[in-house]
Amino acid sequence: MKNNVQNKKRVIIVGAGPAGLFAAYVLSEFFNVTIIEEKSFIGGAGLHSDGKLNFHPKIGGNLTDFVPYDDAWNIINFIEKKFIEFGADPGKYDEKKMRELEIKAIKHGIKFIPIKQSHIGSDYLPRVISNFKKVLEKRNVKIEYKTKAVDFRVKEEYVNSIITSKGELKGDYFIIAPGRGGFEWINYLVKKHKLDYYFNPIDVGVRIEVPNEVFSEIVDDYGLWDPKFHIRTPSYDDFTRTFCTNPAGFVVREYYSDSIFGVNGHAMKKYTSGNTNFAFLVTIKLTEPLENTTIYGLRLAQLTNTLGGGKPLLQRLGDIIRHQRSTWERIKRSYIVPTLKKVTPGDISMAYPSRIMTDIIEGLEALDKVIPGIFSDSTLIYAPEIKFYAIRIKTDQYLKSTNLKNLYLAGDGVGVSRGIVGAAATGIIASIGILKNEDIETKTLFERYDN
Ligand SMILES: Cc1cc2nc3c(=O)[nH]c(=O)nc-3n(C[C@H](O)[C@H](O)[C@H](O)COP(=O)(O)OP(=O)(O)OC[C@H]3O[C@@H](n4cnc5c(N)ncnc54)[C@H](O)[C@@H]3O)c2cc1C
């Protein structure tokens, strides 16, 4: 693509994760685009995941909060098309099978969300990102590596320039997309520049590990890599859900902050294990007097780590039901060997409130009716797994800050997405906002991008 960068307005994007990269892709046809990235590579947290792509406007954030339903689907389809071009497999969706599973779930009072999904695999993801990078280079996008955005300079409700570890960059528009790792920086910006915000709910839960055989029907018969089930629990009427399933995968540690570790999971295409893991999460919204869900989540994570002697806790489901702690000796009685060993067998109910424990137990019991074998004595439970969704800076429908007129916000770090496709979509929505601001026609936007 020919792109004359002279005489074009300048867009500065902070963060080369999916949100920043897709924004750069869309905007590079019309603007002179620079991405500021503190690391020496692009891809963000997405590059370190295993690339499960969920092609649905209401998964990984809710795009219909910003754009009409049809537009949201156009954005999702565009992202899928681009990922395929960069080397990912097309999303899989067997309508008949999805309906079958939906009916099975409904009969047990569970909601199954049918989604077109694709799985790149941790081992194949770098190739996809490298192809993305080549396309951006062709479109003259400039990437400033090892450059940390520190602050921005504001004049009369407009951002003038961004201050980085390597100097100051002036721009006409700014997109801030620093991912969850940029959480503290976002907090700093909010306070310093008095940006309006509110707290998102938080997801507190555990990571479940079961033998692959338990998931074989879901993976082999239904062709699903990461099934999404939503369950309301009977005792508290709380919302619980499955998230980030990794068939034949591995449970891993995830660093939160201040030497606190949680757990996560990933799966590769070539290297596999005998276990499947997934997160089981309880959504928690706080009102007064403590609205700050992050403080609440961090305290729970801290307590779990303290009990684990600085490590996450591991407990058999049977031990949770019998109200006893797990020990390595008891874990060995399970028919499943944990894939994460840097944990302490213990008692999760000493750290998690009884409401959350009840939600987890009741939710898993219900899920067992659709995926038999989950509610078994041997099932392994790791904690903490907490999804901090950051504070949400107030924006208009195109993700423009309500306080600063040329500042746009995208991705997980500003609380508008929680996943690769969702983050990419918010980068595109922010870009559409900028194009609209310049009176550039956006109706046929996606038809134009064939290379
Ligand atoms: C272990 C793990 C597994 C996951 N698995 C999946 C999965 O299978 N499917 C899925 O959909 N999602 C998954 N996710 C979530 C997914 O990775 C994120 O939702 C997604 O990457 C968010 O994109 P983003 O662009 O908002 O932010 P990020 O991908 O986090 O990118 C932000 C970028 O900004 C840079 N940055 C931050 N602050 C600054 C600064 N001040 N200056 C300059 N640069 C800065 C960072 O270095 C980073 O490169 C996983 C996450 C983890 C941690």
The ligand as an SDF file (V2000), in Angstrom:
LIG
                    3D

 53 58  0  0  0  0  0  0  0  0999 V2000
   -1.2370  -15.8050   30.4720 C   0  0  0  0  0  0  0  0  0  0  0  0
   -2.2990  -15.1100   29.6470 C   0  0  0  0  0  0  0  0  0  0  0  0
   -3.0800  -15.8360   28.7750 C   0  0  0  0  0  0  0  0  0  0  0  0
   -4.0710  -15.2070   28.0220 C   0  0  0  0  0  0  0  0  0  0  0  0
   -4.7810  -15.9370   27.0970 N   0  0  0  0  0  0  0  0  0  0  0  0
   -5.6590  -15.3120   26.2960 C   0  0  0  0  0  0  0  0  0  0  0  0
   -6.3290  -16.0240   25.2610 C   0  0  0  0  0  0  0  0  0  0  0  0
   -6.0910  -17.2090   25.0360 O   0  0  0  0  0  0  0  0  0  0  0  0
   -7.2550  -15.3520   24.5020 N   0  0  0  0  0  0  0  0  0  0  0  0
   -7.5310  -14.0340   24.6990 C   0  0  0  0  0  0  0  0  0  0  0  0
   -8.3870  -13.4910   23.9850 O   0  0  0  0  0  0  0  0  0  0  0  0
   -6.8860  -13.3330   25.6530 N   0  0  0  0  0  0  0  0  0  0  0  0
   -5.9540  -13.9330   26.4450 C   0  0  0  0  0  0  0  0  0  0  0  0
   -5.2820  -13.2160   27.3830 N   0  0  0  0  0  0  0  0  0  0  0  0
   -5.6000  -11.7850   27.5090 C   0  0  0  0  0  0  0  0  0  0  0  0
   -4.9860  -10.9870   26.3390 C   0  0  0  0  0  0  0  0  0  0  0  0
   -3.6330  -11.2470   26.2540 O   0  0  0  0  0  0  0  0  0  0  0  0
   -5.2940   -9.5170   26.5600 C   0  0  0  0  0  0  0  0  0  0  0  0
   -6.6960   -9.3770   26.7020 O   0  0  0  0  0  0  0  0  0  0  0  0
   -4.8480   -8.6210   25.4030 C   0  0  0  0  0  0  0  0  0  0  0  0
   -3.5080   -8.8320   25.1020 O   0  0  0  0  0  0  0  0  0  0  0  0
   -5.1070   -7.1470   25.7510 C   0  0  0  0  0  0  0  0  0  0  0  0
   -4.6390   -6.3530   24.7050 O   0  0  0  0  0  0  0  0  0  0  0  0
   -4.2040   -4.8220   24.9290 P   0  0  0  0  0  0  0  0  0  0  0  0
   -3.7610   -4.3320   23.6140 O   0  0  0  0  0  0  0  0  0  0  0  0
   -5.2490   -4.1010   25.6560 O   0  0  0  0  0  0  0  0  0  0  0  0
   -2.9770   -4.8750   25.9500 O   0  0  0  0  0  0  0  0  0  0  0  0
   -1.6220   -5.6930   25.9490 P   0  0  0  0  0  0  0  0  0  0  0  0
   -1.7020   -6.8760   25.0560 O   0  0  0  0  0  0  0  0  0  0  0  0
   -1.2890   -5.9020   27.3700 O   0  0  0  0  0  0  0  0  0  0  0  0
   -0.5650   -4.6870   25.3050 O   0  0  0  0  0  0  0  0  0  0  0  0
   -0.2150   -3.4770   25.9270 C   0  0  0  0  0  0  0  0  0  0  0  0
    1.1790   -3.0700   25.4710 C   0  0  0  0  0  0  0  0  0  0  0  0
    1.4430   -1.7790   26.0070 O   0  0  0  0  0  0  0  0  0  0  0  0
    2.7950   -1.7020   26.4730 C   0  0  0  0  0  0  0  0  0  0  0  0
    2.8520   -0.6550   27.5060 N   0  0  0  0  0  0  0  0  0  0  0  0
    2.2400   -0.6460   28.7180 C   0  0  0  0  0  0  0  0  0  0  0  0
    2.4890    0.5150   29.3570 N   0  0  0  0  0  0  0  0  0  0  0  0
    3.2790    1.2430   28.5420 C   0  0  0  0  0  0  0  0  0  0  0  0
    3.8740    2.5190   28.6440 C   0  0  0  0  0  0  0  0  0  0  0  0
    3.6960    3.3120   29.7160 N   0  0  0  0  0  0  0  0  0  0  0  0
    4.6520    2.9480   27.6190 N   0  0  0  0  0  0  0  0  0  0  0  0
    4.8430    2.1760   26.5210 C   0  0  0  0  0  0  0  0  0  0  0  0
    4.3100    0.9570   26.3650 N   0  0  0  0  0  0  0  0  0  0  0  0
    3.5280    0.4950   27.3640 C   0  0  0  0  0  0  0  0  0  0  0  0
    3.0380   -3.1130   27.0080 C   0  0  0  0  0  0  0  0  0  0  0  0
    4.4360   -3.4030   27.0290 O   0  0  0  0  0  0  0  0  0  0  0  0
    2.2780   -3.9810   26.0000 C   0  0  0  0  0  0  0  0  0  0  0  0
    3.0830   -4.3820   24.9280 O   0  0  0  0  0  0  0  0  0  0  0  0
   -4.2850  -13.8160   28.1620 C   0  0  0  0  0  0  0  0  0  0  0  0
   -3.5120  -13.0700   29.0430 C   0  0  0  0  0  0  0  0  0  0  0  0
   -2.5280  -13.6960   29.7960 C   0  0  0  0  0  0  0  0  0  0  0  0
   -1.6880  -12.8630   30.7450 C   0  0  0  0  0  0  0  0  0  0  0  0
  1  2  1  0
  2  3  1  0
  2 52  2  0
  3  4  2  0
  4  5  1  0
  4 50  1  0
  5  6  2  0
  6  7  1  0
  6 13  1  0
  7  8  2  0
  7  9  1  0
  9 10  1  0
 10 11  2  0
 10 12  1  0
 12 13  2  0
 13 14  1  0
 14 15  1  0
 14 50  1  0
 15 16  1  0
 16 17  1  0
 16 18  1  0
 18 19  1  0
 18 20  1  0
 20 21  1  0
 20 22  1  0
 22 23  1  0
 23 24  1  0
 24 25  2  0
 24 26  1  0
 24 27  1  0
 27 28  1  0
 28 29  2  0
 28 30  1  0
 28 31  1  0
 31 32  1  0
 32 33  1  0
 33 34  1  0
 33 48  1  0
 34 35  1  0
 35 36  1  0
 35 46  1  0
 36 37  1  0
 36 45  1  0
 37 38  2  0
 38 39  1  0
 39 40  1  0
 39 45  2  0
 40 41  1  0
 40 42  2  0
 42 43  1  0
 43 44  2  0
 44 45  1  0
 46 47  1  0
 46 48  1  0
 48 49  1  0
 50 51  2  0
 51 52  1  0
 52 53  1  0
M  END
$$$$
